[in-house]
Amino acid sequence: MPEHPDLPDGAVPENSAELAKPSASRLDVKAIAPALAAWLTDKAGSPVTVTGIHLPDGNGMSSETVIVDAQWGGAPHPLVARVAPDPNNDPLFASYDLDNQFRLMAYVGQRTTAPVPPLYWSEPGTDIIGAPFIVMGRVDGDIPPDVLPYTFGSWLTEADEQDRRRLQHQTVHTLAAIHAAPIPVDLLPAPRAGESPLAAHVRRLTEFYRWTTRDCPGSPLLERALAWVHENLPATQDEVLCWGDARIGNVIYQDFVPAAVLDWEMATRAPRELDVAWGIALHRFFQDIAQLAGVAGLPAFWRRADVERDYEQAAGARLHDMDFYLTYATLYYAMILFRIQTRAIDFGQADEPANPDDKILNQATLAAMIAGTYWDGVGENR
């Protein structure tokens, strides 16, 4: 286990993913059901009855999810509606284009072997239920949980090693398939003139940090890490269609094989290493928390060396500068954690700490990454 725990006094944040969810933004599903039924009727071309509607446990922070049971054409239709957050209610990100995500998922479904949910319709306006939304078909299966993280005991920890290896292998191949698709230039922002795709990503992340800290103290650690990124930026023009939030918690699995790839709000044009590093960094975050709490977790799962090797074999492409990309992924996630905690403070769920860096749950990991010492602590499970 790395000798740089990220949690004070061994605390495990059982409700960490529940923080910063504004209760005022949660939809009144009974109130929107009639309007939604009328809209579905117009789209389906036949009368639609909404037989059930509710918010799931563990609704997300970047958008809201509504579970809808509908009936039309003499058949049941189990649906999921994703609803954009209220821009006036301190959303996680500055902007949120669900219609673009819908079109991007359709593109991935048409141009790759990566599975996406059945896509029904997109509503970019606010007239129907007060916010843009998209409607997809529900996909049954298992999702690695975030609360508590899957490393604390889940269907993944209970599975045998062969099944976990199957999941890893199939997921990495799915990621390689996404990267093999032509870049949909009309759906993803292009770099500025003279700017590499990676530099464009760093610029946008810097803009996100400035937006996050517009009304609160900045983080010395994040600013030090951003300086490190600029000093160590690889000179590459490589780019692929990056999923952006490429982690197993955004996949629905059936028999340890991806059945639906979800959550495309962070999709971008960037080097392939960005996606590969993101999945490794997020697993390390959950694994470090588990080991700090005295839980074995999954030390032999999603190991850096294994994932990098699997990906290179699946994609037929070499990975470069992975130390940089893993540090950059850790910084990116640290910024999201900082933003989540900032929202929790705004909503009265937490107090402003004396040290802004204490808003960052993985601050010790990020500091060790910048120093180049993190992987020494991981040892044989690197």
C-alpha positions in Angstrom: 0.0 0.0 0.0 1.3 3.5 -0.8 2.6 5.3 2.3 0.7 8.5 1.4 -2.9 8.0 2.7 -5.4 10.5 1.3 -7.9 10.5 4.1 -7.5 12.2 7.4 -7.3 9.9 10.4 -8.2 6.8 8.3 -11.7 8.2 7.6 -13.6 6.6 4.8 -16.1 8.9 3.1 -19.1 6.6 2.8 -21.2 9.5 1.6 -18.6 11.2 -0.5 -20.6 10.7 -3.7 -23.7 11.9 -2.0 -22.1 15.3 -1.1 -22.9 18.3 -3.2 -26.2 17.1 -4.5 -28.6 20.0 -4.1 -31.9 18.8 -2.9 -33.6 21.8 -4.5 -32.5 20.6 -7.9 -34.1 17.2 -7.7 -37.1 16.9 -10.0 -40.7 16.5 -8.9 -41.2 13.4 -11.0 -45.0 13.3 -10.4 -45.3 16.9 -11.6 -43.4 16.2 -14.8 -45.1 12.9 -15.6 -48.1 14.3 -17.6 -45.9 16.6 -19.7 -43.4 13.7 -20.3 -46.2 11.4 -21.3 -47.6 13.9 -23.8 -44.1 14.5 -25.2 -43.5 10.7 -25.5 -46.9 10.4 -27.3 -45.8 12.9 -29.9 -42.5 11.2 -30.4 -43.9 7.6 -30.5 -46.8 8.5 -32.7 -49.2 6.6 -30.5 -50.7 7.2 -27.0 -48.2 6.7 -24.3 -49.0 5.9 -20.7 -46.4 6.4 -18.0 -47.1 3.6 -15.6 -44.2 4.4 -13.2 -41.7 7.1 -12.7 -39.1 7.6 -9.9 -35.6 8.9 -9.1 -33.1 6.1 -8.5 -30.9 5.8 -5.4 -27.6 7.4 -5.9 -28.7 9.9 -8.5 -25.7 11.5 -10.2 -24.0 14.9 -9.6 -23.5 16.1 -13.1 -27.1 15.4 -14.3 -30.2 13.8 -12.9 -31.6 10.4 -13.9 -35.3 9.6 -14.0 -36.5 6.0 -14.3 -39.6 5.8 -16.4 -41.9 2.8 -17.2 -44.0 3.6 -20.2 -46.3 1.7 -22.4 -47.3 2.3 -26.0 -48.1 0.2 -29.1 -49.3 -2.6 -26.8 -45.8 -3.1 -25.3 -43.9 -2.0 -22.2 -40.9 0.3 -22.7 -38.5 0.6 -19.8 -36.8 4.0 -20.1 -34.2 6.2 -18.6 -34.3 10.0 -18.9 -31.2 12.0 -18.2 -32.0 15.6 -17.3 -29.6 18.5 -17.5 -28.9 20.3 -14.2 -30.3 23.7 -13.4 -27.6 26.2 -14.5 -28.7 28.5 -11.7 -28.1 25.9 -9.0 -24.3 25.7 -9.0 -23.9 22.7 -11.4 -20.8 20.5 -11.4 -19.7 21.8 -14.8 -20.1 25.2 -16.3 -22.0 23.9 -19.3 -23.9 20.6 -20.1 -25.0 19.7 -23.6 -27.1 16.6 -23.4 -28.2 16.8 -27.0 -24.6 16.7 -28.1 -24.0 13.7 -25.8 -27.0 12.0 -27.4 -25.7 12.5 -30.9 -22.2 11.4 -29.8 -23.6 8.1 -28.3 -25.5 7.5 -31.6 -22.3 8.1 -33.5 -20.4 5.6 -31.2 -23.2 3.0 -31.6 -23.1 3.4 -35.4 -19.4 3.6 -36.0 -17.9 1.2 -33.4 -18.5 -2.1 -31.7 -18.8 -0.4 -28.3 -22.3 -0.9 -26.9 -24.4 2.1 -26.1 -28.0 2.1 -24.6 -30.9 2.0 -27.0 -31.4 5.7 -27.9 -34.9 7.0 -28.2 -35.2 10.8 -28.4 -33.5 14.1 -27.3 -35.2 17.2 -26.2 -32.8 20.2 -26.2 -35.4 22.7 -25.1 -36.7 23.6 -21.6 -40.4 23.9 -22.4 -41.4 20.3 -21.6 -40.1 19.6 -18.1 -38.1 22.7 -17.4 -34.7 21.4 -18.6 -33.2 19.6 -21.6 -33.3 15.8 -21.4 -32.6 12.7 -23.4 -34.5 9.4 -23.3 -32.8 6.0 -23.6 -33.8 2.4 -23.1 -32.9 0.8 -19.8 -30.2 -1.9 -19.9 -30.2 -4.6 -17.3 -26.9 -5.6 -15.7 -24.3 -4.8 -13.1 -22.4 -1.5 -12.5 -19.3 -1.3 -10.2 -20.6 0.9 -7.4 -19.0 4.2 -6.3 -20.7 4.3 -2.9 -19.1 2.5 -1.2 -16.5 1.9 -3.9 -16.5 -1.5 -5.5 -13.2 -2.2 -3.7 -15.0 -2.4 -0.4 -17.1 -5.4 -1.2 -19.2 -5.8 -4.2 -20.1 -8.2 -7.0 -16.6 -7.5 -8.3 -14.8 -8.5 -5.1 -17.0 -11.6 -4.9 -16.3 -12.7 -8.5 -13.4 -15.0 -9.2 -10.2 -13.9 -10.8 -11.1 -15.3 -14.2 -14.3 -13.3 -14.3 -12.5 -10.1 -13.3 -9.9 -10.7 -15.9 -12.6 -11.2 -18.5 -14.2 -7.9 -17.5 -10.9 -6.1 -17.7 -10.0 -7.6 -21.1 -13.4 -6.9 -22.6 -13.5 -3.3 -21.3 -10.1 -2.5 -22.6 -11.1 -3.9 -26.0 -14.2 -1.7 -25.9 -12.0 1.3 -25.2 -9.7 0.5 -28.1 -12.8 0.2 -30.4 -13.9 3.7 -29.4 -10.5 5.0 -30.2 -10.5 3.4 -33.6 -13.5 5.4 -34.8 -13.0 8.5 -36.9 -13.2 11.7 -34.9 -16.7 13.3 -35.2 -15.4 16.8 -35.8 -18.9 18.3 -35.7 -19.4 16.9 -32.1 -16.1 17.7 -30.4 -14.4 21.1 -30.1 -11.2 21.4 -32.2 -7.9 22.8 -30.8 -7.2 26.4 -31.5 -4.8 27.4 -34.3 -1.3 26.2 -33.4 -2.5 24.3 -30.4 -2.1 20.5 -30.0 -5.1 18.4 -28.9 -3.4 17.8 -25.6 -2.6 21.5 -25.0 -6.2 22.3 -25.8 -7.4 19.8 -23.2 -5.0 21.4 -20.6 -6.3 24.8 -21.5 -9.9 23.7 -21.0 -9.0 22.1 -17.7 -7.3 25.3 -16.6 -10.5 27.2 -17.5 -12.5 24.8 -15.5 -10.3 25.4 -12.5 -10.6 29.2 -12.9 -14.4 28.9 -13.1 -14.4 26.6 -10.0 -12.4 29.1 -8.0 -14.1 32.3 -9.2 -15.8 32.7 -5.8 -13.6 30.8 -3.5 -9.9 30.4 -2.5 -7.8 28.6 -5.0 -5.7 25.5 -4.2 -1.9 25.8 -4.0 -1.6 22.1 -4.7 -3.7 22.2 -7.9 -1.9 25.3 -9.1 1.5 23.6 -8.4 0.2 20.6 -10.3 -0.9 22.7 -13.3 2.5 24.2 -13.4 4.0 20.7 -13.4 1.7 19.8 -16.3 2.9 22.8 -18.4 6.5 22.0 -17.6 6.2 18.3 -18.6 3.7 18.5 -21.4 4.5 15.9 -24.1 5.1 17.3 -27.6 2.5 15.2 -29.4 -0.2 16.0 -32.0 -1.9 12.6 -31.5 -5.7 12.6 -31.1 -8.5 10.0 -31.0 -12.1 10.1 -30.0 -11.7 9.9 -26.2 -14.6 8.8 -24.1 -13.3 11.1 -21.4 -14.8 9.4 -18.3 -13.4 6.0 -19.3 -13.8 4.0 -16.1 -15.6 0.8 -15.2 -18.2 2.7 -13.0 -19.6 4.0 -16.3 -20.3 0.6 -17.8 -23.2 -1.7 -17.4 -22.0 -5.3 -17.5 -23.7 -8.6 -18.3 -21.7 -11.7 -17.5 -18.6 -9.5 -17.1 -18.9 -8.1 -20.6 -19.8 -4.5 -21.4 -23.5 -4.2 -22.3 -23.7 -0.4 -22.3 -21.1 2.4 -22.1 -22.5 5.5 -20.3 -21.7 9.1 -19.5 -20.2 11.0 -22.4 -20.1 14.5 -20.9 -16.3 14.5 -20.8 -15.8 13.2 -24.3 -13.0 15.0 -26.2 -10.4 14.9 -28.9 -7.1 14.0 -27.2 -4.3 11.4 -27.1 -5.5 7.8 -26.4 -3.3 7.8 -23.3 -5.8 10.2 -21.6 -8.5 7.5 -21.5 -6.2 4.7 -20.5 -4.7 6.7 -17.7 -8.1 7.9 -16.4 -9.3 4.3 -15.8 -6.1 3.3 -14.0 -6.1 6.5 -11.9 -9.7 6.1 -10.8 -9.1 2.5 -9.8 -6.0 3.5 -7.8 -8.1 6.1 -6.0 -10.6 3.5 -4.9 -8.0 0.9 -4.1 -5.9 3.3 -2.0 -9.0 4.2 0.0 -9.8 0.6 0.6 -6.3 -0.3 1.8 -6.2 2.8 4.0 -9.4 1.5 5.7 -7.8 -1.9 6.2 -9.7 -3.6 3.4 -7.9 -5.7 0.9 -9.8 -4.3 -2.1 -8.7 -5.6 -5.5 -4.9 -5.1 -5.7 -4.5 -7.4 -8.7 -7.3 -5.8 -10.6 -6.8 -3.0 -13.2 -3.1 -2.9 -12.6 -1.3 -0.3 -14.6 1.1 -2.8 -16.3 -1.7 -5.2 -17.2 -4.1 -2.5 -18.6 -1.3 -0.9 -20.6 -0.3 -4.2 -22.1 -3.9 -5.2 -22.8 -4.6 -1.9 -24.5 -1.6 -2.0 -26.7 -2.5 -5.5 -27.9 -6.2 -4.5 -28.5 -5.4 -1.2 -30.2 -2.3 -2.2 -32.1 -0.8 1.0 -30.9 2.0 1.9 -28.4 1.3 4.1 -25.3 3.7 6.9 -24.6 4.5 9.1 -21.6 2.1 7.3 -19.3 3.8 8.7 -16.2 2.6 12.1 -17.4 -0.9 11.0 -18.3 -1.4 9.2 -15.0 -0.4 12.3 -13.1 -2.6 14.5 -15.4 -5.5 12.2 -14.8 -5.0 12.4 -11.1 -4.9 16.2 -11.3 -8.1 16.2 -13.4 -9.9 14.0 -10.8 -8.5 16.2 -8.0 -10.1 19.2 -9.6 -13.4 17.4 -9.8 -13.2 16.4 -6.2 -12.3 20.1 -5.3 -15.3 21.2 -7.3 -17.6 18.7 -5.5 -16.4 19.8 -2.1 -16.8 23.5 -3.1 -20.5 22.7 -4.0 -20.9 20.9 -0.7 -19.7 24.1 1.1 -22.1 26.2 -1.0 -25.0 24.0 -0.1 -24.2 24.1 3.6 -23.2 20.5 3.7 -19.5 21.2 4.7 -17.4 24.0 6.2 -14.8 25.9 4.3 -11.4 24.5 5.5 -8.5 26.7 6.6 -6.4 25.1 3.9 -8.1 24.9 0.5 -6.1 21.8 -0.4 -8.1 19.9 2.2 -11.0 20.0 -0.2 -9.1 17.5 -2.3 -9.7 13.9 -1.2 -6.7 12.6 -3.2 -4.3 15.4 -2.3 -1.5 13.1 -1.0 -1.7 11.0 -4.2 -1.5 14.1 -6.4 1.5 15.4 -4.4 3.2 12.1 -4.7 2.5 11.9 -8.4 4.1 15.3 -9.0 7.1 14.3 -6.9 7.4 11.0 -8.9 7.2 8.8 -5.8 3.6 7.4 -6.0 4.3 4.2 -7.9 7.2 3.3 -5.6 4.6 2.8 -2.8 2.4 0.6 -5.0 5.1 -2.1 -5.2 4.3 -5.4 -6.9 0.7 -4.3 -7.8 1.9 -1.4 -10.0 
